Amino acid sequence: MKKLLLIPLLLMSLNAAAQNVMTPELLWKLGRVTPLGLSIDGKNIVYKVTFPSVEENKSDTKLFTLPINGGNATEIKDSKSILADKNISPNGKFLLYNEEVKLEKVHGKDFYPDLQKSDAQIYNGLDYRHWDTWNEGKFNHVFYKENVEGAIGIDILKGENFNSPQKPFGGDEDYIWSPDSKNIIYVSKKKAATQYAISTDTNIYEYNLETGKTINRTEENLGYDMAPQFSPTGDLTWLQMKRDGYEADKNDLIVSYKGLKINLTANWDGTVDSFLWSKQGNKIYFVAPIGGTKQLFEVNFPGIKKIALTVTQITNGDFDVNAIVGLSGDTVIVTRTDMNHAAEIYSYNLKKKVWNQLSSVNTKIYSNLALSKTERRYVTTTDGKKMLVWVILPPNFDASKKYPTLLYCQGGPQSPLTQSYSFRWNFQLMAANGYIIVAPNRRGMQGHGVEWNEQISKDWGGQVMQDYLSAIDDVAKESYVDTKRLGCVGASYGGYSAFYLAGIHNNRFKTFIAHDGVFNTQSMFGTTEEVFFNNWDFGGPYWDKDNLNAQKAYNKFNPINYVDKWNTPILIIQGGKDFRVPIGQSQEAFQAAQLRGIKSRFLYFPEENHWVLKPQNAQVWQKEFYKWLQETL
C-alpha cells in the first residue's frame, strides 16, 4: 500500500514545482530599485527600493547603501549626509530648488471673486490639460537662495508663464549649477498656450546671478534640448533633437567647447538615452538602444584636435543597461534588467569586461521560480528586410505540446522593444500563464538605425502592419504554436495596432486586447493634448485636404474605417485621466463593437492615466487580462 502511495505523492510534488511560476500577486511584491548615486566618499551606492502593497493600495520606500565592491546592503533613514547635493552651489553659498507659481487666471472664482463656489475653468489657448492634469494657471519655476536657514528665494524665471522643470515628468535634472557657481543652467520650453502644444522646442538657458540676466544657449536649435551636464573641465554638455515637433528624433550628444558646439554622435546611426562623463573628461559613457536591447557605449572627446570621433559599444548581451549610476576607477555602476528580472544594480569592469551583481532585492523570489526563455528570431519582412522578433516561451516549455500564442504590439510608436521589465505588460507573467509571446521589433523601433525608426511616421497602418503579420505568421509555422489560438494585445500605439489589425487580420486572431489605443485618428487629433505628436506622425490636421499624408492617416490608416470587418472578441481598457489618448477613443471602439454584436468588454479606470499605477487597480488589470484570454482564447 505504501509503494502505491509513492507515485501519487511524487506526481503531486512535481506538479507543485511546475506551478512555481510568476503570478500577478507575486509580481506586485517585487521591490523596485532606483539608484540615487554614489556616496560622497565614493565607497557606497545609495539607492531606494519601492515596495508596493496591494492590501493597503499604496507603496512604501526604503533607503539603502551598498559597498561599491560588493557586500551586504544596509538600510538607512536619510541620505542627505551621504549623497552630495547637486542643488547646493559648488562654493556652498546657495541652494537651488523649484516651486509651483500661480501666474494665470483660470477658474471662475479667479475672474469673479464673488463666485467662490464656481468650478468653471476658462481657457484662451491650448495646453489647457497635459498628461493627466488640467492647467490651473500654475507653472514650475526654479528658485535659488542663500544656503542658510530662513533665506528668501529668488525666482529666476521672474514671473514668466513657462515651466522649469518641464511638465509632466521633469524634476531637478532640469537645472544645474555652473562649476564656478556664477550661473544657473535650466531647461524650459518658453512657449505658451497653443504654441506650447504644437512645439517640442525646449532650450538650455543660462541665468547669471550677478546681473540677473538670462541667455539662451541653444536658440538656433528648433527641437528638444535637455539633460544639461558639465564635463570635468567645465564644458556644458546636453542631449539634442533637431526637428521641432518630432519627439522621437535622433538624440545626439552636444558639447560646447571653446565657443564651438560639437555633435559627438552626428555620424553614429543611433540615439542616446542618457550619459555620464568620464572622470578624466576625455570620453562620455552613454546608454542607447541597439538590436532589441539597451547597452553601454562610449564616445571619445578630442576637443578641437583633428582626431576622429569614435562611438564604441562596450557591453553586449540579452539584457538592458538602463541607467548609469556612477564611475569608480575602472568600474561603471549601472542598473540592469531582462525579461525575467526587474532592475538590480550591477558593476561592470571596463578593463576585465566582467559583470558583478551588487544588489539582490528580488533574487530570493526569482530563485524559486521556473523562468521563461527568450529567443531571438529574425523574420524576413514583405519588403525584404530582416526584422528581429523576440519570442518568449513558457517556463518548462515542451516543444511537443501546442501553446496559445500572443502577438504583442509595442506602444510609442517610436519606442524600443528591449529586455525591459514591465509591471503591467510583463512577458514573464504572460509566459507563466502558458502563452508564447511574439514581440516584433517592427518599424518605428529604436536600436535598428535612424531610418528604421522613422519609417513609421505618417505610415501607421502601412508597412508596420505587414511587419506584425510577418512576425506572427513566421512563428506560427512552428509545431508548438496552436494556430487556432492566436491573440493580439497592445497599448497606446499597440492599442491602435490591435484596433487596426482587427479589421485586416483575415481571421488569424481569435481575440484582441487594446489598452488606451487610438481608434479614430480624426477625433484623436481633436482631443489629444500634445498636438505636435499628431502633427508629425499623422502629417498634419484632418482639414488639410491637399495634404496626402494627412488624408491617408485620417482615412486609409483610420481603424474606424475597418470596423465593418470586425468579427473577433475584443477587450478594451481605458484610463479616465489619460489625456494623451483620451477616453473617447475607447468609448467609440466599445460602442462600435457592442452595436455590431461582437463579444466585447470595457475595463475602465477612472483615476488612472495612460498607465495603471495603483496596486489594486493593477491587480484588477491583470485578473481581467487573463480572464479575458481564458474566455476567448
C-alpha positions in Angstrom: 0.0 0.0 0.0 2.9 2.4 0.8 4.5 1.8 -2.5 1.3 2.6 -4.3 1.0 5.9 -2.5 4.5 6.9 -3.5 3.7 7.5 -7.2 0.8 10.0 -6.5 2.9 11.8 -3.9 5.7 12.1 -6.4 3.4 13.4 -9.1 1.9 16.0 -6.6 5.4 17.1 -5.8 6.3 17.6 -9.5 3.0 19.4 -10.1 3.7 21.8 -7.2 7.1 22.5 -8.6 5.6 23.2 -12.1 3.2 25.7 -10.5 6.1 27.7 -9.0 6.0 30.5 -11.6 5.3 34.2 -11.7 1.8 35.3 -10.7 0.1 38.8 -10.6 0.3 38.8 -6.8 4.0 37.9 -6.8 4.8 40.5 -9.5 3.5 43.2 -7.2 5.6 42.0 -4.3 8.8 42.7 -6.1 10.9 45.6 -4.9 11.5 48.3 -7.4 15.1 49.5 -7.4 16.0 53.2 -8.1 19.7 54.3 -7.7 20.3 57.7 -6.2 24.0 57.9 -6.8 27.4 57.3 -5.2 28.2 58.4 -1.7 30.4 61.4 -1.2 33.4 59.2 -0.3 32.8 57.1 -3.4 32.7 53.9 -1.4 29.0 53.1 -1.5 26.0 53.1 -3.8 22.9 54.8 -2.4 19.5 53.6 -3.7 15.9 53.3 -2.8 13.5 50.4 -3.1 9.8 50.9 -3.5 7.7 48.1 -2.1 4.0 48.2 -3.4 1.3 47.0 -1.0 -1.8 45.6 -2.7 -3.6 45.3 0.7 -3.0 49.0 1.5 -3.2 50.2 -2.1 0.0 52.2 -1.8 3.7 51.9 -1.8 6.4 52.3 0.8 10.0 53.3 0.1 13.2 52.3 1.9 16.7 53.7 1.5 19.9 51.6 1.4 23.6 51.8 0.9 25.7 49.1 -0.7 29.5 48.8 -0.9 30.7 49.6 -4.4 32.9 46.5 -4.5 30.0 44.2 -3.3 28.7 43.2 0.1 25.6 43.5 2.2 23.1 46.3 1.9 22.4 48.5 4.9 19.1 50.2 5.4 19.4 53.9 6.3 16.9 56.5 7.4 18.2 59.5 5.4 20.6 60.0 2.5 21.3 63.7 3.0 24.6 63.3 4.8 25.8 60.5 2.5 25.0 61.9 -1.0 26.4 65.1 -2.5 23.6 67.6 -3.1 23.7 68.8 -6.7 21.4 71.7 -5.8 24.0 73.3 -3.5 26.3 75.5 -5.4 29.9 74.3 -5.8 31.0 77.2 -3.5 28.5 76.1 -0.9 26.8 79.5 -0.7 23.5 78.9 -2.5 20.7 76.3 -2.8 18.6 75.6 -5.9 15.0 74.3 -5.7 11.8 74.5 -7.6 8.2 75.5 -6.7 4.9 75.9 -8.5 3.8 79.5 -9.0 0.3 80.7 -9.8 0.5 83.1 -12.7 -2.7 82.9 -14.7 -6.4 83.2 -14.1 -8.2 80.0 -15.0 -11.0 79.3 -12.5 -14.3 81.1 -12.5 -13.5 82.4 -9.0 -10.2 83.9 -10.3 -12.2 86.1 -12.6 -15.2 86.6 -10.4 -14.2 86.7 -6.7 -17.8 86.9 -5.6 -18.5 83.5 -7.1 -16.2 81.4 -4.9 -18.3 78.2 -5.3 -17.9 78.2 -9.1 -15.9 75.3 -10.6 -15.8 76.8 -14.1 -12.5 76.8 -16.0 -11.8 79.3 -18.7 -9.0 79.0 -21.4 -7.9 81.1 -24.3 -5.5 78.7 -25.8 -4.4 75.0 -25.9 -2.3 73.4 -23.2 -5.4 73.5 -21.0 -4.5 70.0 -19.9 -1.4 67.8 -20.1 -0.9 64.1 -19.5 -3.3 63.6 -16.6 -3.7 67.1 -15.1 -5.7 70.2 -16.0 -3.9 73.5 -16.3 -4.8 75.6 -13.2 -2.6 78.6 -14.2 0.4 77.3 -12.2 3.9 76.9 -13.5 7.1 75.2 -12.2 9.8 77.8 -11.6 13.4 77.5 -10.5 14.5 79.4 -7.4 17.8 80.0 -5.6 18.5 81.3 -2.1 21.4 81.6 0.3 22.2 78.3 1.8 21.2 79.4 5.3 18.0 78.8 7.3 15.3 81.4 6.7 16.8 82.8 3.4 14.3 84.1 0.9 14.3 82.5 -2.6 14.7 84.4 -5.9 12.6 83.3 -8.9 14.9 83.2 -11.8 12.1 83.0 -14.4 10.7 86.2 -12.9 7.0 85.6 -13.4 7.3 84.1 -16.9 4.4 81.7 -17.7 6.8 78.9 -18.7 7.8 75.7 -16.9 11.2 74.6 -15.5 11.2 71.8 -14.6 9.3 70.7 -17.6 5.8 69.2 -17.1 4.7 66.5 -16.7 7.8 64.5 -15.9 10.7 66.9 -15.3 12.5 67.1 -12.0 15.6 68.7 -10.7 17.6 67.2 -13.5 16.3 70.1 -15.5 18.5 72.6 -13.6 22.2 72.6 -12.5 24.9 75.0 -11.2 27.8 76.1 -13.4 31.2 74.9 -11.9 32.1 78.5 -10.8 28.7 79.0 -9.0 28.0 82.1 -11.0 25.3 80.7 -13.3 22.3 78.5 -13.2 21.6 76.3 -16.2 18.0 75.3 -16.8 15.7 73.7 -19.4 12.5 75.3 -20.5 10.1 75.4 -23.4 9.4 79.1 -23.5 6.1 78.9 -25.4 2.6 79.3 -24.0 -0.9 78.1 -24.7 -1.4 76.8 -28.3 2.2 77.4 -29.3 3.3 75.2 -26.4 1.0 72.3 -27.5 2.4 72.2 -31.1 6.1 72.5 -30.3 9.0 70.5 -28.8 11.4 73.4 -28.8 12.9 73.3 -25.4 16.1 75.2 -24.8 19.1 75.4 -22.4 19.1 78.7 -20.6 21.8 80.3 -18.5 20.9 82.7 -15.7 23.6 84.9 -14.3 23.4 85.5 -10.5 25.2 88.8 -10.6 23.4 90.5 -13.5 20.1 88.7 -13.2 20.1 88.3 -17.0 19.3 85.1 -18.9 20.7 84.0 -22.2 19.5 81.1 -24.5 22.4 78.8 -25.1 20.6 76.7 -27.8 18.5 79.3 -29.6 19.4 78.1 -33.1 18.1 74.5 -32.4 14.4 74.0 -33.0 13.9 70.6 -31.3 14.4 69.3 -27.8 17.5 70.4 -25.9 17.7 68.7 -22.5 19.7 66.9 -19.8 22.4 69.6 -19.2 25.6 68.4 -17.6 29.1 69.9 -17.2 32.3 68.0 -18.1 35.1 67.7 -15.5 36.8 70.6 -17.3 33.7 72.8 -17.3 32.2 72.2 -20.8 28.4 72.3 -21.0 27.0 69.1 -22.5 23.4 68.2 -23.3 21.2 66.0 -25.5 19.6 67.5 -28.6 17.0 66.6 -31.1 17.0 68.8 -34.2 13.4 68.9 -35.6 10.6 70.8 -33.9 7.5 68.7 -33.3 9.3 65.3 -33.6 9.5 63.8 -30.1 11.3 60.7 -31.3 14.0 62.4 -33.4 17.6 61.2 -33.2 19.0 62.2 -29.8 22.6 63.5 -30.1 25.3 64.4 -27.6 26.4 68.0 -27.9 29.4 69.6 -26.2 30.0 73.4 -26.1 33.8 73.7 -26.3 35.8 76.9 -26.8 32.8 78.6 -28.5 32.1 75.6 -30.7 29.1 73.2 -30.4 30.4 69.8 -31.2 28.0 67.0 -32.1 29.8 63.9 -30.8 27.3 61.4 -32.3 26.3 63.1 -35.5 27.8 60.3 -37.7 26.6 57.4 -35.5 23.4 55.7 -36.6 21.7 55.6 -33.2 20.0 57.7 -30.5 21.3 58.4 -27.0 19.2 57.8 -23.8 21.4 59.1 -21.0 25.1 59.9 -20.5 27.9 60.5 -18.0 31.4 62.0 -18.4 34.5 60.0 -17.5 36.5 61.4 -14.6 39.3 62.4 -16.9 37.0 64.3 -19.3 38.3 62.5 -22.3 35.2 60.4 -23.1 31.5 60.1 -22.4 29.7 56.9 -21.4 26.1 56.6 -22.6 23.2 54.2 -22.8 21.4 53.6 -26.1 19.1 51.0 -27.7 20.7 48.5 -30.0 19.4 45.3 -31.6 16.5 44.8 -29.2 18.4 45.7 -26.1 19.9 48.7 -24.4 23.7 48.8 -24.0 26.5 50.9 -22.6 28.6 52.9 -25.2 31.4 55.3 -25.1 32.5 58.2 -27.4 35.8 59.9 -27.2 36.2 63.7 -26.8 39.2 65.0 -28.7 38.3 68.7 -28.2 39.4 70.6 -31.3 42.2 68.1 -32.1 42.0 66.5 -35.5 41.1 63.1 -34.1 38.2 61.1 -35.4 35.2 60.8 -33.1 34.6 57.1 -32.4 31.5 55.5 -30.8 32.2 52.1 -29.3 29.7 49.7 -27.9 31.1 48.4 -24.5 28.5 45.8 -23.3 26.6 43.2 -25.2 24.0 40.5 -24.3 20.4 39.8 -23.9 19.8 42.3 -21.2 19.2 46.1 -20.8 21.5 48.6 -19.3 19.0 51.1 -18.0 20.8 53.8 -16.0 24.4 54.8 -15.3 24.7 55.4 -11.6 28.4 56.4 -11.4 32.0 55.6 -12.1 34.7 54.3 -9.7 38.1 53.7 -11.2 37.8 51.1 -14.0 34.2 50.2 -12.9 30.9 51.7 -14.1 27.9 51.2 -11.9 24.5 50.7 -13.7 21.1 49.1 -13.4 20.2 46.1 -15.4 17.0 44.3 -16.4 15.9 41.4 -18.6 12.5 39.9 -19.4 12.8 37.6 -16.4 14.3 40.1 -13.9 13.3 43.5 -12.5 16.1 46.1 -12.1 19.1 45.4 -9.9 22.3 47.3 -9.5 25.4 45.9 -11.2 29.0 46.9 -11.7 30.9 46.4 -14.9 34.7 46.4 -15.0 35.7 48.2 -18.2 39.2 46.5 -18.4 38.3 43.0 -17.3 34.9 43.0 -19.1 33.3 41.4 -16.1 29.9 41.9 -14.6 29.1 41.8 -10.9 25.6 41.9 -9.5 25.6 44.1 -6.4 22.0 44.4 -5.2 19.8 41.4 -4.7 16.4 42.9 -3.8 14.4 40.2 -5.7 17.0 37.4 -6.0 15.3 35.1 -3.5 11.9 35.4 -5.2 13.4 34.7 -8.7 15.5 31.8 -7.4 12.3 29.9 -6.6 10.7 30.4 -9.9 10.7 28.5 -13.2 11.7 31.2 -15.7 10.6 31.8 -19.2 13.0 31.5 -22.1 13.6 34.4 -24.5 14.8 33.7 -28.1 16.0 35.9 -30.9 14.3 35.2 -34.2 14.9 37.0 -37.5 12.0 37.3 -39.8 12.0 38.5 -43.5 9.5 41.3 -43.9 7.4 41.8 -47.0 9.8 44.4 -48.3 12.8 42.1 -47.8 14.3 43.4 -44.6 15.5 41.3 -41.6 13.4 42.0 -38.5 14.3 41.0 -35.0 11.4 39.2 -33.2 11.6 38.3 -29.5 9.9 35.0 -28.8 9.2 34.3 -25.1 8.5 30.7 -24.2 6.6 29.5 -21.1 8.5 28.0 -18.2 9.1 24.3 -18.5 8.4 24.7 -22.2 7.7 21.4 -24.0 8.1 21.6 -27.8 5.9 18.5 -28.3 2.9 20.4 -27.0 0.9 23.2 -28.6 0.6 26.6 -26.9 -1.8 29.6 -27.3 0.3 32.5 -28.7 0.0 36.3 -28.3 1.3 38.9 -30.8 2.5 41.7 -28.6 2.2 45.2 -30.2 4.5 47.8 -28.7 3.4 51.3 -28.0 5.3 54.5 -28.8 5.1 54.2 -31.7 8.8 55.1 -31.8 10.0 53.2 -28.7 12.4 50.3 -28.4 11.2 46.8 -27.6 14.1 45.6 -25.5 14.9 43.4 -22.5 13.0 45.7 -20.2 10.8 44.6 -17.3 7.3 46.0 -17.1 5.0 45.6 -14.1 2.0 45.6 -16.4 2.9 44.2 -19.8 5.1 41.6 -18.2 6.3 38.9 -20.6 7.4 36.7 -17.8 3.9 36.7 -16.3 2.3 36.1 -19.8 4.6 33.1 -20.3 3.9 31.8 -16.8 0.2 31.7 -17.7 1.0 29.3 -20.6 1.3 31.7 -23.5 4.0 32.1 -26.1 4.7 35.8 -26.8 5.7 37.1 -30.2 7.2 40.6 -29.8 8.5 42.0 -33.1 10.9 44.9 -33.4 8.7 46.4 -36.2 9.2 49.7 -38.0 9.4 52.6 -35.5 11.7 50.7 -33.1 14.8 52.5 -31.9 18.0 50.4 -31.9 18.0 49.4 -35.6 19.1 52.6 -37.2 17.5 56.0 -37.6 15.9 55.1 -40.9 14.1 52.0 -39.4 12.9 54.2 -36.6 11.5 56.9 -38.8 9.6 54.6 -41.2 6.5 54.5 -39.0 5.8 58.2 -39.0 3.0 59.1 -41.4 2.6 55.3 -42.2 0.9 54.0 -39.1 -1.2 51.5 -41.0 1.3 50.7 -43.7 4.5 48.6 -43.6 4.4 48.2 -39.9 1.1 46.2 -40.1 2.8 43.9 -42.6 5.7 43.6 -40.1 3.3 42.4 -37.4 1.7 39.8 -39.7 5.0 38.6 -41.0 6.2 38.0 -37.4 3.1 36.1 -36.2 2.9 34.1 -39.5 6.5 33.1 -39.3 6.4 31.9 -35.6 3.0 30.2 -36.3 4.8 27.7 -38.6 6.3 26.1 -35.5 4.6 22.8 -34.5 4.3 24.0 -30.9 2.1 27.0 -31.8 -1.6 26.4 -31.7 -2.7 28.3 -34.8 -6.3 28.1 -33.7 -5.5 30.1 -30.5 -3.7 33.2 -31.6 -4.3 36.5 -29.8 -3.2 40.1 -30.4 -2.6 42.6 -27.5 -1.1 46.1 -27.1 -1.4 49.5 -25.5 -1.2 53.1 -26.9 0.1 52.7 -30.5 -0.1 49.0 -29.6 -3.8 49.6 -28.9 -4.2 51.3 -32.3 -2.5 48.3 -33.8 -5.0 45.9 -32.2 -7.9 48.1 -33.4 -6.4 48.2 -36.9 -5.5 44.6 -37.2 -9.0 43.6 -36.0 -10.2 44.9 -39.4 -7.5 43.3 -41.6 -6.2 40.2 -39.9 -8.1 37.8 -42.2 -9.2 35.5 -39.3 -5.7 34.9 -38.0 -6.6 36.0 -34.4 -9.2 34.6 -32.0 -9.1 37.6 -29.6 -7.8 41.2 -29.2 -6.9 43.4 -26.2 -6.5 47.1 -26.7 -5.4 49.4 -23.8 -5.6 53.2 -24.3 -5.4 52.7 -28.0 -6.1 55.2 -30.8 -9.3 54.2 -32.5 -10.3 57.2 -34.5 -7.3 59.3 -35.8 -9.5 62.3 -36.6 -11.0 62.6 -33.1 -7.6 61.8 -31.6 -6.2 64.8 -33.4 -9.0 66.9 -32.0 -8.7 65.9 -28.3 -5.1 64.8 -27.5 -3.1 67.4 -25.6 0.3 67.2 -27.3 -0.7 68.3 -30.7 2.8 68.3 -32.1 2.8 64.5 -31.9 -0.1 64.0 -34.2 1.0 66.9 -36.5 4.3 65.0 -37.0 3.1 61.4 -37.1 -0.2 61.9 -39.0 1.3 64.5 -41.3 -1.0 67.4 -40.3 -4.6 68.2 -39.4 -7.6 66.4 -40.8 -8.9 69.6 -42.5 -5.9 69.9 -44.7 -7.4 68.2 -47.8 -4.4 68.8 -50.0 -2.0 67.0 -47.6 -1.7 63.4 -48.9 0.0 62.1 -45.8 -2.7 63.6 -43.5 -5.5 62.4 -45.6 -4.0 58.9 -45.6 -3.8 59.0 -41.8 -7.4 60.0 -41.4 -8.8 57.7 -44.0 -6.8 54.7 -45.1 -5.0 54.3 -41.8 -8.0 55.1 -39.6 -9.2 52.0 -37.7 -12.8 53.2 -37.7 -13.0 52.6 -41.4 -12.5 48.8 -41.0 -15.0 48.2 -38.2 -17.4 46.6 -40.7 -14.8 43.8 -41.0 -14.5 43.2 -37.2 -15.6 39.7 -36.3 -13.4 38.9 -33.2 -13.9 39.4 -29.5 -12.1 42.4 -28.1 -11.3 43.7 -24.6 -11.0 47.5 -24.4 -9.2 49.1 -21.5 -9.1 52.9 -20.7 -7.8 55.3 -18.1 -10.1 58.1 -17.2 -7.2 60.6 -16.7 -5.5 59.7 -20.0 -5.3 63.0 -21.9 -2.7 61.6 -24.4 -5.2 59.1 -25.8 -8.4 60.4 -24.3 -11.3 58.3 -23.2 -13.4 58.9 -26.3 -11.1 56.6 -28.3 -12.0 53.6 -26.2 -15.7 54.6 -25.9 -16.0 54.8 -29.7 -14.4 51.4 -30.1 -16.5 49.7 -27.4 -19.7 51.2 -28.8 -18.9 50.0 -32.3 -18.1 46.5 -31.1 -21.3 46.3 -29.0 -23.5 47.6 -31.7 -22.1 45.2 -34.2 -22.8 42.3 -31.8 -19.2 41.4 -31.1 -18.3 40.0 -27.8 -16.6 42.9 -26.1 -15.8 44.3 -22.6 -14.9 47.7 -21.4 -12.5 47.9 -18.5 -12.4 51.5 -17.2 -10.1 53.0 -14.5 -11.5 56.5 -13.7 -8.4 57.6 -11.7 -5.6 56.2 -13.8 -3.8 57.9 -16.7 -2.0 56.3 -19.7 -0.7 53.8 -17.2 -2.1 51.8 -14.3 -0.2 52.7 -11.2 -2.4 52.0 -8.1 -1.6 48.4 -6.8 -5.2 47.2 -6.5 -6.1 48.6 -10.0 -3.0 46.8 -11.3 -4.3 43.6 -9.8 -7.7 44.1 -11.4 -6.0 44.8 -14.7 -4.0 41.5 -14.6 -7.0 39.5 -13.5 -9.2 40.9 -16.2 -6.5 40.5 -18.8 -6.0 36.7 -18.1 -9.7 36.2 -17.5 -10.4 37.5 -21.0 -7.8 35.4 -22.6 -9.2 32.3 -20.8 -12.7 33.1 -22.0 -11.8 33.9 -25.6 -8.5 32.0 -26.4 
